[in-house]
């Protein structure tokens, strides 16, 4: 009886997951008809950026205030590759993402040796250093003027129509979503979750804590780089604001609003903040920061796990699967055994990073 109910529960969850994925894909395809196409592109870019932060913060337990560096470095590298080298914009975005990952390697090697607030401050310091370099190196970055007129050339055509560019950006961002999902649902992702809970136990099981943290840091930077490149091509310009620490803060807010350690909650948080800021700007409301801050506080008060987490918990209560499973499970007959740790599960499955 217990096995039957567990199988039925798994099938319901799988069906619900595929239905949700289909609804999300349909909504993504319809988005430029529902909102202004450049705003739709912004939602895609910010969603992937928030997801990259969620991988590092929600899964690995490391809060970075320096992700603006990877977003901005990729944006500048993408713009320079498109302007100076004339490469197609998908290849320019890849150049930007790889550049962000390369910059993240030395920063990660230093930052992962610290913990908690010290990790946050180290990443912030590196981000501000890169901001200062970009400001002073005006011959390359354009200084305060930034880079203007970034082309959208691809297969000999100019993709100037934002509606057409949105669908190209959707494909690129969807690949980034898949990379993020595959990473956190792999044995490596299980080790990252265990690192957040108990690094000492992970080390005792034979895993290199620093190596996994650097991997999570570089992967997060690579995804942030894809987002920054998509954003730069979408706006056809890059400014110093893309490197400023407030960009990191906005991405963190989106990840927290949607729900950390949920991955796709970042999409909800990004859509909410981008649409809210656009509505406030078009309405002529000057206190945009105050309104968005108030919404942020209210959501955290009433949805402690974020919007995605709260909706998931409500759906689970409606299905009643977890309660039914507990009621049907017989009481233990032997000594209590602590629940298995994610790192121990990863040990049995193997890891592609170790």
MARZAVEX-476720 format. One record per residue: x, y, z of N, C-alpha, C in turn. Coordinates in steps of 0.02 Angstrom, whole numbers, padded with zeros to 5 digits, always signed. Atoms other than C-alpha are relative to their C-alpha. Layout:
<atoms>
XYZXYZXYZ
...
</atoms>
This chain:
<atoms>
+00042-00060+00000+00000+00000+00000+00043+00063+00000
-00044-00058-00004+00140+00119+00044+00034+00011-00067
-00034-00006+00064+00232+00082-00118-00047+00027-00054
+00048-00024+00049+00075+00110-00222-00011+00075+00008
+00013-00071-00012+00042+00278-00140+00062+00042-00020
-00061-00037+00019+00224+00332-00165+00007+00005-00075
-00003-00001+00073+00218+00283-00349-00051+00048-00028
+00051-00047+00023+00055+00377-00372+00020+00072+00013
-00023-00068-00016+00127+00528-00285+00054+00023-00048
-00053-00018+00046+00282+00524-00395-00028+00014-00070
+00030-00012+00065+00175+00511-00551-00037+00067-00003
+00035-00065-00002+00067+00658-00497+00050+00057-00002
-00050-00053+00000+00222+00761-00462+00032+00009-00069
-00030-00003+00066+00297+00716-00631-00048+00032-00050
+00050-00029+00045+00136+00758-00722-00007+00075+00012
+00005-00071-00017+00122+00923-00629+00062+00038-00024
-00061-00033+00023+00303+00962-00670+00000+00012-00075
+00003-00008+00073+00279+00932-00857-00053+00051-00019
+00052-00049+00014+00119+01033-00855+00024+00071+00014
-00027-00066-00017+00206+01177-00768+00052+00022-00050
-00051-00017+00050+00351+01169-00890-00033+00021-00066
+00034-00019+00061+00232+01173-01038-00033+00068+00005
+00032-00065-00009+00135+01320-00966+00053+00055+00000
-00053-00050-00001+00298+01412-00934+00028+00013-00069
-00025-00009+00068+00361+01381-01111-00050+00039-00043
+00051-00036+00038+00196+01441-01184-00002+00074+00019
-00001-00069-00023+00200+01598-01076+00061+00037-00025
-00062-00032+00024+00380+01632-01127-00007+00018-00074
+00009-00014+00071+00333+01621-01311-00048+00057-00012
+00051-00052+00008+00184+01737-01287+00020+00066+00033
-00017-00059-00040+00275+01862-01176+00008+00064-00040
-00006-00064+00037+00322+01990-01312-00066+00026-00026
+00067-00025+00017+00136+02000-01357-00034+00029+00061
+00033-00023-00062+00091+02032-01175+00032+00063+00028
-00036-00059-00024+00224+02162-01133+00042+00027-00057
-00044-00031+00050+00337+02279-01230+00061-00045-00010
-00054+00049+00012+00469+02167-01315+00066+00015+00036
-00062-00011-00038+00622+02257-01239-00007-00016+00074
+00011+00019-00070+00544+02233-01066+00001-00076+00007
-00002+00073-00002+00521+02049-01107+00072-00026-00002
-00070+00019+00002+00706+02037-01150+00033+00013+00067
-00027-00014-00066+00749+02120-00985-00020-00053+00051
+00023+00052-00046+00644+01991-00892+00042-00063-00009
-00042+00058+00013+00742+01851-00977+00069+00007+00031
-00069-00010-00023+00911+01926-00937+00004+00002+00076
-00001-00004-00073+00870+01969-00756-00018-00066+00033
+00019+00065-00028+00790+01799-00728+00061-00046+00003
-00059+00042+00000+00949+01709-00779+00052+00026+00049
-00047-00029-00048+01054+01830-00676-00019-00018+00071
+00023+00019-00067+00947+01799-00521+00010-00075+00012
-00010+00072-00007+00957+01612-00554+00073-00017+00014
-00072+00011-00014+01147+01621-00557+00016+00016+00072
-00011-00017-00071+01143+01705-00387-00031-00053+00045
+00033+00052-00041+01021+01574-00322+00042-00063+00004
-00044+00058-00002+01142+01435-00369+00053+00009+00054
-00054-00013-00048+01278+01516-00265-00026+00009+00071
+00026-00017-00066+01171+01578-00121-00049-00053+00025
+00052+00046-00022+01021+01462-00114+00024-00071+00008
-00022+00069-00002+01112+01300-00150+00067-00009+00035
-00067+00007-00030+01294+01327-00100+00008+00040+00064
-00002-00037-00063+01257+01449+00042+00051+00056+00001
-00048-00054+00003+01374+01588-00018-00033+00062-00031
+00032-00061+00024+01303+01764-00034+00052+00047-00029
-00048-00042+00035+01396+01866-00163-00032+00067-00018
+00020-00067+00022+01378+02054-00184+00045+00024-00057
-00045-00018+00054+01504+02050-00325-00020-00025-00068
+00020+00028+00064+01402+01972-00464-00011+00053-00053
+00003-00053+00050+01384+02141-00547+00064+00000-00042
-00063+00002+00038+01566+02117-00598-00006-00048-00059
+00005+00050+00053+01524+01961-00700-00052+00021-00052
+00050-00028+00046+01367+02039-00774+00032+00055-00042
-00029-00056+00036+01465+02196-00821+00059-00020-00044
-00057+00023+00041+01625+02110-00881-00026-00034-00064
+00028+00033+00059+01520+02001-00996-00032+00050-00047
+00032-00050+00042+01421+02151-01058+00053+00038-00041
-00053-00036+00036+01581+02245-01102+00034-00045-00051
-00032+00046+00047+01663+02091-01180-00045-00015-00059
+00047+00012+00054+01506+02056-01281-00002+00060-00047
+00003-00060+00042+01497+02236-01342+00063+00009-00040
-00063-00008+00036+01681+02243-01388+00008-00052-00054
-00005+00053+00051+01673+02076-01479-00045+00016-00060
+00047-00016+00055+01522+02135-01580+00022+00062-00039
-00018-00063+00032+01590+02310-01616+00068-00006-00035
-00068+00000+00026+01776+02281-01641+00014-00060-00045
-00014+00061+00039+01778+02102-01708-00054-00016-00050
+00055+00012+00047+01610+02103-01795-00028-00071+00002
+00024+00069-00005+01564+01929-01731-00076+00001+00008
+00073+00004-00011+01380+01872-01731-00016+00006+00074
+00015-00012-00070+01290+01917-01572-00004-00063+00043
-00003+00059-00044+01267+01736-01510+00072-00017+00020
-00069+00014-00015+01455+01711-01522+00028+00054+00047
-00022-00055-00044+01484+01882-01440-00024-00012+00071
+00026+00016-00067+01373+01829-01294+00041-00056+00031
-00042+00055-00026+01475+01668-01277+00068+00027+00021
-00064-00031-00018+01635+01771-01277-00007+00036+00067
+00011-00036-00063+01562+01879-01138-00007-00048+00059
+00009+00049-00055+01509+01728-01034+00065-00033+00020
-00065+00031-00014+01680+01646-01050+00045+00050+00035
-00041-00052-00033+01763+01811-01003-00020+00007+00074
+00024-00005-00069+01655+01822-00847+00025-00060+00042
-00023+00059-00036+01700+01643-00799+00075+00004+00014
-00072-00006-00010+01886+01678-00823+00016+00050+00055
-00010-00049-00053+01876+01832-00713-00019-00029+00068
+00024+00028-00063+01783+01730-00582+00049-00050+00031
-00046+00051-00027+01922+01599-00565+00046+00029+00054
-00043-00026-00054+02051+01706-00471-00039+00030+00058
+00040-00028-00054+01915+01796-00374-00027-00056+00044
+00027+00056-00038+01837+01630-00323+00053-00034+00042
-00054+00033-00038+02004+01555-00270+00016+00038+00064
-00012-00040-00060+02025+01699-00148-00061+00001+00045
+00061-00010-00039+01845+01721-00094-00022-00062+00039
+00025+00061-00033+01806+01539-00051+00039-00016+00063
-00038+00012-00062+01938+01543+00085-00031+00037+00059
+00035-00035-00053+01822+01657+00183-00071-00027+00005
+00068+00026-00012+01647+01626+00251-00045+00058+00022
+00049-00047-00026+01487+01720+00290+00008+00070-00027
-00003-00071+00019+01494+01909+00289+00067+00018-00031
-00066-00013+00028+01680+01904+00249+00002-00018-00074
+00005+00019+00071+01645+01812+00086-00038+00054-00038
+00040-00052+00033+01513+01942+00043+00041+00063-00011
-00039-00061+00006+01632+02086+00077+00058-00007-00050
-00055+00012+00048+01775+02008-00023-00026+00005-00072
+00028-00004+00067+01664+01986-00176-00020+00071-00018
+00017-00070+00012+01600+02164-00157+00062+00041-00015
-00062-00038+00011+01778+02230-00147+00027-00012-00070
-00024+00015+00067+01829+02140-00307-00044+00033-00053
+00045-00031+00048+01675+02203-00396+00012+00075-00006
-00014-00072+00002+01712+02383-00348+00067+00014-00032
-00065-00008+00033+01892+02360-00404-00008-00003-00076
+00012+00006+00072+01833+02304-00576-00038+00061-00026
+00036-00062+00018+01712+02452-00580+00048+00058-00008
-00049-00055+00003+01857+02571-00545+00044-00008-00062
-00043+00011+00059+01965+02491-00681-00038+00019-00063
+00039-00016+00060+01825+02505-00809-00010+00075-00007
+00010-00072+00002+01798+02687-00763+00063+00036-00023
-00063-00033+00018+01982+02731-00782+00025-00020-00069
-00024+00024+00064+02014+02626-00937-00048+00022-00055
+00050-00028+00045+01910+02740-01046+00015-00015-00074
-00017+00015+00070+02006+02700-01206-00030-00066-00023
+00029+00064+00018+01934+02524-01200-00075-00003+00014
+00069+00006-00022+01770+02541-01106-00043+00060-00016
+00039-00061+00013+01720+02717-01155-00012+00041+00063
+00007-00038-00062+01727+02773-00973-00073+00011+00019
+00069-00017-00020+01569+02862-00918-00048-00002-00058
+00044+00004+00059+01503+02859-01096-00019-00071-00017
+00015+00070+00014+01509+02670-01105+00009-00018-00073
+00000+00023+00070+01489+02573-01267-00068+00012-00030
+00063-00018+00032+01356+02633-01388-00005-00036-00068
+00011+00027+00067+01278+02557-01544+00026-00070-00010
-00022+00070+00007+01315+02373-01514-00043-00033-00054
+00040+00030+00054+01262+02281-01674-00030-00067+00020
+00032+00065-00010+01147+02130-01680+00006-00042-00063
-00009+00036+00062+01220+02049-01834+00001-00075+00012
-00001+00073-00003+01189+01864-01864-00021-00027-00068
+00010+00031+00067+01198+01760-02026-00013+00054-00053
+00004-00052+00051+01220+01920-02124-00060+00046+00006
+00059-00042-00009+01061+02000-02057+00006+00042+00063
+00002-00044-00058+01031+02142-01936-00065-00011+00038
+00059+00017-00040+00912+02087-01798-00022+00061+00041
+00016-00062-00035+00857+02264-01756-00069-00002+00032
+00068+00004-00028+00676+02216-01722+00003-00033+00069
-00004+00030-00066+00663+02188-01533-00044-00062+00008
+00044+00059-00002+00521+02064-01561+00037-00062-00025
-00038+00056+00028+00633+01954-01669+00058-00018+00046
-00057+00014-00044+00782+01973-01552-00023-00036+00063
+00024+00033-00060+00675+01918-01405+00002-00076-00007
+00003+00072+00008+00652+01744-01477+00070-00031-00005
-00070+00023-00001+00839+01728-01510+00027-00001+00071
-00022-00004-00069+00873+01784-01332-00033-00055+00042
+00035+00053-00037+00742+01661-01268+00035-00067-00007
-00036+00063+00011+00836+01516-01346+00065-00001+00040
-00064-00003-00036+01002+01573-01272-00011-00006+00075
+00014+00002-00071+00928+01601-01099-00027-00068+00020
+00026+00067-00015+00836+01434-01107+00057-00049+00008
-00058+00043-00009+01004+01349-01130+00032+00013+00068
-00026-00016-00067+01066+01441-00976-00043-00029+00055
+00045+00031-00049+00912+01383-00880+00014-00075+00006
-00012+00072-00001+00947+01204-00931+00066-00017+00034
-00064+00011-00033+01129+01215-00877-00007+00007+00075
+00010-00010-00072+01076+01282-00707-00039-00058+00030
+00041+00055-00027+00942+01149-00684+00039-00065+00002
-00039+00062+00002+01057+01008-00738+00054-00001+00053
-00054-00003-00049+01194+01068-00622-00025-00014+00071
+00024+00009-00069+01088+01074-00463-00034-00067+00009
+00031+00065-00005+01004+00908-00503+00048-00057-00017
-00053+00050+00011+01168+00814-00522+00032-00018+00067
-00037+00014-00063+01278+00731-00390+00039+00060+00025
-00036-00060-00020+01380+00890-00391-00047+00049+00036
+00048-00043-00033+01224+00989-00347-00017-00025+00070
+00013+00027-00067+01191+00872-00200+00057+00018+00047
-00057-00019-00042+01366+00906-00135-00004+00075+00018
+00007-00071-00014+01334+01094-00150-00051+00012+00056
+00050-00007-00053+01177+01077-00044+00028-00023+00067
-00030+00024-00062+01274+00976+00084+00051+00049+00026
-00048-00051-00021+01408+01111+00086-00034+00056+00039
+00038-00052-00035+01278+01238+00137-00019-00022+00071
+00024+00025-00064+01217+01127+00279+00056-00018+00048
-00051+00025-00045+01376+01049+00347+00066-00010-00038
-00063+00007+00037+01545+01085+00264+00049-00049+00032
-00046+00045-00034+01641+00989+00397-00014-00073-00017
+00017+00069+00016+01546+00830+00361+00017-00017-00072
-00018+00011+00070+01571+00851+00174+00075-00013-00007
-00072+00010+00002+01757+00868+00202+00019-00069+00028
-00014+00065-00030+01755+00713+00313-00016-00057-00047
+00018+00051+00049+01674+00615+00171+00050-00004-00058
-00052+00003+00051+01825+00653+00062-00006+00048-00057
+00009-00049+00054+01762+00797-00045+00042+00062+00015
-00037-00062-00006+01866+00951-00078-00049+00059+00004
+00048-00053-00010+01761+01091-00005+00017+00060-00044
-00020-00059+00039+01860+01230-00088-00011-00010-00074
+00008+00013+00072+01854+01145-00258-00073+00007-00021
+00070-00005+00016+01666+01130-00255-00025+00071+00005
+00021-00070-00007+01645+01308-00195+00024+00042-00060
-00025-00036+00059+01755+01373-00336-00041-00019-00061
+00042+00021+00057+01656+01268-00460-00067+00036+00000
+00064-00035-00004+01492+01342-00397+00008+00074-00017
-00012-00071+00012+01566+01517-00404+00010+00014-00074
-00013-00011+00072+01630+01500-00583-00062-00016-00042
+00062+00015+00036+01470+01416-00643-00050+00057+00006
+00046-00056-00010+01368+01556-00566+00022+00060-00040
-00025-00057+00039+01480+01686-00648-00012-00010-00075
+00012+00015+00071+01463+01599-00818-00072+00015-00018
+00071-00013+00014+01273+01605-00808-00016+00074+00005
+00009-00073-00004+01279+01786-00750+00028+00034-00061
-00028-00028+00061+01389+01820-00900-00046-00007-00060
+00049+00007+00054+01261+01748-01020-00055+00052+00007
+00053-00050-00012+01130+01860-00940+00024+00070-00018
-00027-00066+00016+01242+02013-00953+00008+00011-00074
-00007-00007+00072+01278+01979-01136-00066+00010-00035
+00067-00008+00029+01094+01958-01179-00027+00070+00013
+00023-00067-00019+01056+02120-01087+00036+00053-00042
-00038-00050+00038+01195+02216-01177-00022+00002-00073
+00023+00001+00070+01141+02158-01350-00071+00027-00005
+00069-00024+00001+00959+02194-01306-00004+00076+00003
+00001-00073-00007+00996+02374-01254+00047+00034-00050
-00048-00026+00049+01135+02394-01385+00047+00051+00030
-00046-00045-00034+01239+02484-01255+00021-00030+00067
-00025+00021-00065+01342+02456-01097+00023+00062+00037
-00021-00057-00041+01368+02580-00956+00033-00025+00064
-00032+00018-00063+01464+02584-00793-00050-00025+00052
+00051+00023-00047+01300+02554-00702-00005-00076+00001
+00003+00073+00003+01310+02374-00761+00052-00032+00046
-00052+00026-00045+01465+02352-00652-00009+00022+00072
+00007-00027-00067+01401+02445-00500-00033-00051+00046
+00022+00051-00047+01361+02349-00341-00076-00004+00006
+00073+00002-00005+01176+02396-00347-00030-00051-00049
+00023+00052+00046+01159+02278-00496-00002-00067+00036
+00000+00061-00040+01209+02136-00379-00059-00001+00048
+00055-00004-00048+01083+02196-00251-00067-00014-00031
+00064+00012+00034+00943+02195-00377-00009-00074-00017
+00004+00071+00014+00984+02018-00430-00015-00041+00062
+00014+00035-00063+00986+01960-00249-00073+00009+00021
+00070-00012-00017+00818+02041-00218-00047-00043-00042
+00042+00042+00043+00743+01949-00367+00003-00073+00022
-00007+00070-00021+00812+01782-00308-00037-00013+00065
+00034+00008-00065+00746+01808-00131-00075+00005-00007
+00073-00008+00011+00575+01867-00190-00030-00063-00029
+00026+00061+00031+00552+01715-00300+00006-00060+00045
-00011+00056-00045+00621+01597-00168+00068-00031-00013
-00066+00028+00009+00799+01539-00140-00003-00076+00001
-00005+00073+00005+00850+01360-00177-00061-00030-00035
+00056+00025+00041+00700+01345-00294+00018+00003-00074
-00025-00009+00067+00795+01394-00452-00048+00040-00043
+00046-00035+00045+00644+01440-00557-00040+00053+00035
+00030-00056-00034+00578+01554-00422+00033+00066-00020
-00034-00060+00023+00708+01676-00489-00036+00032-00059
+00037-00026+00057+00604+01693-00647-00059+00042+00025
+00057-00037-00027+00453+01746-00544+00022+00065+00031
-00025-00061-00031+00554+01870-00442+00023+00051-00050
-00024-00047+00051+00635+01946-00596-00059+00031-00037
+00058-00027+00036+00469+01964-00687-00037+00050+00043
+00036-00046-00045+00389+02045-00535+00035+00067+00005
-00036-00063-00010+00525+02174-00507+00006+00040-00065
-00007-00036+00064+00552+02217-00692-00066+00032-00019
+00065-00027+00018+00366+02239-00724-00021+00055+00048
+00017-00052-00049+00344+02338-00562+00038+00064-00014
-00040-00060+00014+00487+02456-00603-00023+00034-00065
+00025-00030+00062+00421+02480-00780-00066+00036+00011
+00065-00031-00014+00246+02517-00715+00010+00066+00039
-00011-00060-00039+00312+02643-00588+00032+00055-00043
-00033-00050+00043+00422+02728-00718-00049+00031-00049
+00048-00026+00049+00282+02745-00846-00057+00038+00034
+00052-00035-00037+00163+02806-00711+00023+00068+00027
-00026-00063-00024+00276+02951-00668+00015+00003+00074
-00014+00002-00072+00307+02894-00489+00076+00003+00009
-00071-00011-00008+00477+02958-00434+00030-00046+00054
-00026+00040-00056+00495+02857-00272-00002-00075-00018
+00001+00069+00023+00526+02695-00367+00031-00046+00051
-00035+00041-00049+00650+02629-00240-00041-00013+00063
+00041+00008-00060+00532+02658-00094-00057-00049-00011
+00056+00044+00014+00387+02568-00177+00025-00073-00007
-00026+00068+00009+00491+02418-00232+00026-00028+00066
-00023+00023-00066+00569+02410-00059-00058-00022+00044
+00058+00019-00040+00398+02407+00023-00030-00066-00024
+00025+00064+00027+00340+02268-00094+00046-00058+00022
-00049+00051-00021+00499+02172-00053-00012-00021+00073
+00011+00015-00071+00467+02185+00135-00065-00038+00010
+00065+00032-00008+00284+02136+00120+00001-00073-00023
-00004+00069+00025+00322+01982+00016+00040-00044+00048
-00039+00039-00047+00455+01926+00139-00038-00014+00064
+00040+00010-00061+00334+01949+00284-00053-00053-00009
+00056+00046+00011+00191+01850+00207+00019-00063-00038
-00024+00060+00036+00291+01728+00098+00072-00012+00021
-00066+00008-00028+00438+01675+00203+00047-00040-00047
-00041+00039+00046+00499+01552+00072+00002+00029-00070
+00004-00030+00067+00474+01673-00073-00065-00020-00033
+00063+00012+00034+00332+01672-00197-00003-00073-00025
+00000+00068+00027+00382+01508-00281-00005-00051+00057
+00003+00046-00056+00410+01422-00114-00069-00002+00032
+00067-00002-00030+00242+01480-00046-00051-00036-00044
+00047+00034+00046+00148+01421-00201+00012-00075+00000
-00016+00072-00001+00238+01253-00199-00026-00032+00063
+00024+00027-00064+00196+01228-00015-00076-00005+00000
+00073+00001+00002+00013+01272-00046-00025-00057-00044
+00020+00056+00043+00001+01149-00191+00012-00067+00033
-00014+00063-00035+00081+01014-00085-00054-00014+00053
+00053+00009-00050-00048+01043+00052-00066-00020-00033
+00061+00018+00035-00189+01034-00076+00001-00073-00022
-00006+00070+00021-00125+00869-00144-00001-00046+00060
-00002+00040-00061-00096+00806+00033+00044-00061-00006
-00042+00059+00009+00037+00685-00029+00046-00012+00058
-00048+00010-00054+00161+00715+00109-00034-00024+00063
+00036+00021-00060+00032+00696+00247-00024-00072-00008
+00024+00068+00011-00041+00538+00169+00057-00051+00007
-00056+00045-00004+00131+00462+00154+00020-00012+00073
-00018+00007-00070+00166+00496+00337-00051-00044+00037
+00051+00039-00033-00001+00421+00391+00004-00074-00018
-00003+00069+00023+00025+00264+00287+00064-00035+00021
-00064+00030-00016+00205+00237+00344-00003-00031+00070
+00002+00032-00065+00217+00110+00488+00054+00028+00046
-00051-00025-00046+00312+00160+00646+00063-00042-00003
-00062+00037+00003+00496+00111+00653+00003-00052+00055
-00006+00054-00049+00536-00052+00741+00069-00004+00029
-00068+00003-00025+00723-00029+00764+00022+00067+00027
-00026-00063-00025+00835+00108+00832-00004+00054-00053
+00007-00056+00046+00816+00279+00757+00064+00009-00040
-00056-00012+00045+00927+00314+00607-00006+00070-00027
+00005-00068+00026+00968+00493+00559-00010+00001-00074
+00012-00004+00073+00912+00547+00385+00066+00004-00037
-00061+00001+00041+01038+00522+00247+00018+00070-00020
-00024-00066+00018+01145+00669+00205+00009+00003-00076
-00006-00007+00073+01151+00739+00029+00069-00018-00024
-00068+00016+00022+01339+00719+00024+00011-00075-00003
-00007+00072+00001+01325+00534+00067-00033-00030-00063
+00032+00022+00061+01202+00511-00077+00044+00015-00060
-00043-00018+00056+01321+00601-00191+00060-00047-00003
-00057+00046-00001+01461+00484-00135-00015-00064-00037
+00019+00062+00033+01365+00333-00197-00010+00009-00074
+00012-00013+00071+01323+00415-00363+00061+00022-00038
-00060-00026+00032+01494+00488-00395-00008+00072-00017
+00002-00071+00014+01539+00664-00440+00044+00015-00060
-00038-00018+00059+01597+00743-00600+00050+00057+00013
-00048-00053-00016+01700+00875-00510+00056-00026+00042
-00051+00025-00046+01791+00774-00379+00061-00025-00038
</atoms>
